[in-house]
Amino acid sequence: MNKLISTVVILLVILAVFWTCTFKVKEWETAIVLQFGDIKVDDNGKAKLYGRGLHFRWPIADKAIIMDKRIQTFDGESDRIATSEQKDLIVDSYIKWRIKDFGQFYRKTNANHRIAESRLDDTIENALRDEFGQRTRTQVVSGEREEVMGLMLSETQKIAPDLGIEVVDIRVKTINLPNEVSEAIYNRMRNERVKIANKHRAEGEKDKRIIFAETDFTVQQILAGADRKAREIRGDADAEAAKIYAETYNQNPEFYAFLRSLDAYRESFKDSDDVLVIKPESEFFKYFKDAEGVN
């Protein structure tokens, strides 16, 4: 039993020593070692780099500083920048960078990415203000955007060696108007659209009235033509009837008088409520008294 306990203790001690005497570097990392606070250097006097794998270090004396060697992306807050016209724009950009000199990066930033990105952000903001301040809004939005990004990259590359980094790329993602300016523009656009809509409505109402007027005129013309045609037909019929009456009168005047009396009776008594006040001996009723009308 005591032998088993001793074996376990020995194994734990070995593991503890192994843990304190080694450090592991992953494939996407690079490490430097501080010995009593100073960076270990190689034969060329530069920081000694440790790549992927398991590495030895002296306990207490050595401290491994592991850093990411991949390309980093810094997407900071948007900046409010004034153009040469003193018109503000909201500019959103990002920076891609990576550590190039790990020893220098540690000396300048203590291996803290935020410190490096803060320096880059300040440089970018100053470069943006300088470049945008020399250009109009139209130039920075469309015509000279690529040129501005190229100049920003040049400015950041000037400070990059001092930080031990390499700036890979800088891009302006978006250039927007401030909220108050955007709202004013949207309101103006909305008012213009309302004016155009009202103009179209007025023109539509005018066209509608013209169409209605033309339609009414056409209807009146059709009705007038139909009435004229009806009058012509009625006149022809009346003429034909008069002709027939005349021929009938010439052939038999008495029969013609009888027919005319029947027509008069029909017109006078076509409604049951009609009342006719006339003397019984009137000529109007002679065919009621005698079919030949002699009495």
C-alpha positions in Angstrom: 0.0 0.0 0.0 2.8 2.4 1.0 4.6 1.5 -2.3 1.5 2.4 -4.3 1.1 5.7 -2.6 4.8 6.5 -3.2 4.4 5.6 -6.9 1.4 8.0 -7.2 3.2 10.8 -5.4 6.2 10.3 -7.7 4.0 10.4 -10.8 2.3 13.6 -9.6 5.6 15.2 -9.0 6.8 14.2 -12.5 3.5 15.6 -14.0 3.9 18.9 -12.0 7.5 19.2 -13.2 6.5 18.4 -16.7 3.7 21.0 -16.6 5.9 23.8 -15.2 8.9 22.9 -17.5 7.0 22.8 -20.8 4.6 24.8 -22.9 2.5 23.9 -26.0 2.3 26.1 -29.1 -0.6 25.4 -31.5 -0.3 25.5 -35.3 -1.7 29.0 -35.7 0.5 30.4 -32.9 4.0 31.6 -32.3 5.6 32.0 -28.9 8.5 33.9 -27.4 10.1 33.2 -24.0 10.9 35.7 -21.3 13.8 34.8 -19.1 13.8 36.9 -15.9 11.7 39.4 -17.8 14.0 39.7 -20.8 13.1 38.3 -24.2 15.3 35.3 -25.2 17.1 36.0 -28.5 18.6 33.9 -31.2 22.1 34.1 -32.7 21.1 37.2 -34.7 20.0 39.1 -31.7 16.3 38.8 -32.6 13.6 37.3 -30.4 13.7 33.6 -30.5 10.5 32.2 -31.9 8.9 28.9 -30.9 6.6 27.3 -33.5 4.1 24.5 -33.3 4.8 21.7 -30.8 5.9 21.1 -27.2 8.8 23.2 -25.8 10.9 23.2 -22.7 11.3 26.1 -20.3 13.0 26.6 -17.0 10.5 26.8 -14.1 10.2 30.2 -12.5 12.9 31.7 -14.7 11.1 31.4 -18.0 7.7 32.6 -19.1 6.2 31.7 -22.4 4.2 34.5 -24.3 2.0 32.8 -27.0 0.7 35.0 -29.8 -1.7 34.5 -32.7 0.1 34.7 -36.0 -3.1 34.7 -38.2 -4.4 37.8 -39.9 -6.6 39.8 -37.5 -9.6 41.9 -38.5 -10.2 45.1 -36.6 -13.7 46.6 -37.2 -13.9 49.7 -35.0 -16.7 52.2 -34.4 -17.8 54.5 -37.2 -16.2 57.9 -37.4 -18.0 61.2 -38.2 -15.8 62.9 -40.8 -16.3 66.4 -42.4 -15.7 66.9 -46.2 -14.2 70.0 -47.8 -17.8 71.3 -48.1 -18.1 71.0 -44.3 -20.7 68.3 -44.7 -20.4 65.4 -42.3 -20.3 61.8 -43.3 -20.4 58.6 -41.2 -17.5 56.4 -42.3 -17.2 52.8 -41.3 -13.9 51.0 -42.1 -12.0 47.9 -41.1 -8.3 46.9 -41.0 -6.7 43.6 -41.6 -3.3 43.1 -39.9 -1.0 40.5 -38.4 2.1 40.3 -36.2 5.3 40.4 -38.1 8.0 41.0 -35.4 6.8 39.2 -32.3 9.5 40.6 -30.1 8.8 44.2 -31.1 5.1 43.6 -30.8 5.5 42.4 -27.2 7.8 45.4 -26.3 5.3 47.9 -27.7 2.0 46.4 -26.8 2.8 43.7 -24.2 1.2 41.3 -26.7 -2.1 43.1 -26.3 -4.1 43.4 -29.5 -6.3 46.2 -28.2 -3.3 48.5 -27.8 -2.2 47.9 -31.4 -5.7 48.3 -32.8 -6.1 51.5 -30.8 -3.0 53.0 -32.4 -4.2 51.8 -35.8 -7.7 53.3 -35.2 -6.2 56.7 -34.3 -4.0 56.7 -37.4 -6.9 55.7 -39.6 -9.2 58.4 -38.2 -6.5 61.1 -38.7 -5.9 59.9 -42.3 -9.6 59.9 -43.0 -10.0 63.5 -41.7 -7.1 64.6 -43.8 -8.2 62.9 -47.0 -11.9 63.7 -46.7 -11.2 67.2 -45.7 -9.6 67.8 -49.2 -12.5 66.2 -51.1 -16.2 66.8 -51.7 -18.9 64.4 -50.7 -19.3 63.2 -54.2 -15.6 62.5 -54.6 -15.3 60.4 -51.5 -18.5 58.5 -52.1 -17.8 57.5 -55.6 -15.0 58.9 -57.7 -12.0 58.8 -55.4 -12.9 56.1 -52.8 -10.2 53.7 -53.9 -7.6 56.4 -53.9 -8.5 57.4 -50.3 -8.2 53.7 -49.1 -4.8 53.5 -50.8 -3.6 56.6 -48.9 -5.0 55.3 -45.6 -3.1 52.0 -46.1 0.1 54.0 -46.7 -0.3 56.0 -43.5 -0.9 52.9 -41.4 2.1 51.1 -42.9 4.3 53.9 -41.6 3.5 53.1 -38.0 3.2 49.3 -38.5 7.0 48.5 -38.1 7.1 50.4 -34.8 4.4 48.1 -33.5 5.9 45.0 -34.9 2.9 44.4 -37.2 2.1 44.3 -40.9 -1.1 46.0 -42.2 -2.5 43.8 -44.9 -5.5 45.8 -46.1 -7.8 48.7 -45.2 -11.3 49.0 -46.6 -14.1 51.5 -46.2 -17.2 49.5 -45.8 -19.9 52.1 -45.9 -20.2 55.9 -46.1 -23.5 57.2 -44.8 -25.1 60.5 -44.0 -25.7 61.5 -40.4 -29.2 60.6 -39.1 -30.3 64.2 -39.0 -29.2 64.8 -42.6 -30.6 61.5 -43.8 -34.0 62.4 -42.2 -34.0 65.8 -43.9 -33.2 64.3 -47.2 -35.8 61.6 -46.8 -38.4 64.3 -45.9 -37.5 66.3 -48.9 -37.7 63.3 -51.1 -41.0 62.4 -49.5 -42.4 65.9 -50.1 -41.2 65.8 -53.7 -42.9 62.5 -54.2 -46.1 63.9 -52.7 -46.0 66.8 -55.1 -45.5 64.5 -58.0 -48.4 62.3 -56.8 -50.7 65.3 -56.4 -49.7 66.5 -59.8 -50.5 63.1 -61.3 -53.8 63.1 -59.4 -54.7 66.6 -60.7 -53.8 65.6 -64.3 -55.9 62.4 -63.8 -58.8 64.4 -62.5 -58.5 66.8 -65.5 -58.4 63.9 -68.0 -61.4 62.3 -66.2 -63.5 65.5 -66.6 -62.5 65.8 -70.2 -63.4 62.2 -70.9 -66.7 62.6 -69.0 -67.4 65.8 -71.0 -66.6 64.2 -74.3 -68.7 61.2 -73.4 -71.7 63.4 -72.4 -71.3 65.3 -75.7 -71.2 62.1 -77.6 -74.3 60.8 -75.8 -76.1 64.1 -76.5 -75.2 63.8 -80.2 -76.4 60.2 -80.3 -79.7 61.2 -78.5 -80.1 64.2 -80.8 -79.5 62.1 -83.9 -81.9 59.4 -82.6 -84.6 62.1 -81.8 -84.1 63.7 -85.2 -84.4 60.3 -86.9 -87.5 59.5 -84.8 -89.0 62.9 -85.8 -88.3 62.1 -89.4 -89.8 58.7 -89.2 -92.8 60.1 -87.3 -93.2 62.9 -89.9 -93.0 60.4 -92.7 -95.6 58.2 -90.9 -97.9 61.2 -90.3 -97.5 62.2 -94.0 -98.3 58.7 -95.0 -101.3 58.7 -92.7 -102.5 62.1 -94.0 -102.1 60.8 -97.5 -104.2 57.7 -96.6 -106.8 59.9 -94.9 -106.9 62.2 -98.0 -107.3 59.2 -100.3 -110.0 57.8 -98.1 -111.7 61.2 -97.9 -111.7 61.5 -101.7 -113.1 58.0 -102.1 -115.8 58.3 -99.3 -116.0 61.5 -97.4 -118.6 60.1 -95.0 -116.5 57.1 -94.1 -113.6 59.4 -93.6 -115.6 61.5 -91.2 -116.6 58.3 -89.4 -113.0 57.2 -89.0 -112.0 60.7 -87.7 -114.8 60.5 -85.2 -113.7 57.1 -84.0 -110.2 58.5 -83.5 -111.7 61.4 -81.5 -113.7 59.0 -79.4 -110.6 56.9 -78.7 -108.5 59.8 -77.7 -111.3 61.3 -75.5 -112.2 58.1 -73.6 -108.9 56.2 -73.4 -108.9 56.7 -69.6 -111.8 55.4 -67.4 -111.6 58.6 -65.3 -111.9 61.0 -68.2 -114.9 63.3 -68.1 -116.3 65.1 -71.1 -118.9 67.9 -70.6 -120.8 68.5 -73.8 -124.4 69.0 -75.1 -126.0 65.7 -76.1 -127.1 67.2 -79.4 -123.5 68.2 -80.2 -122.1 67.1 -83.5 -119.5 65.1 -81.5 -122.0 62.4 -80.7 -123.8 62.1 -84.1 -122.3 58.7 -84.8 -123.4 57.4 -81.4 -127.0 58.3 -82.3 -126.9 57.1 -85.9 -124.2 55.0 -87.6 -124.8 57.1 -90.8 -124.7 60.3 -88.8 -127.7 61.8 -90.5 -129.7 62.6 -87.3 
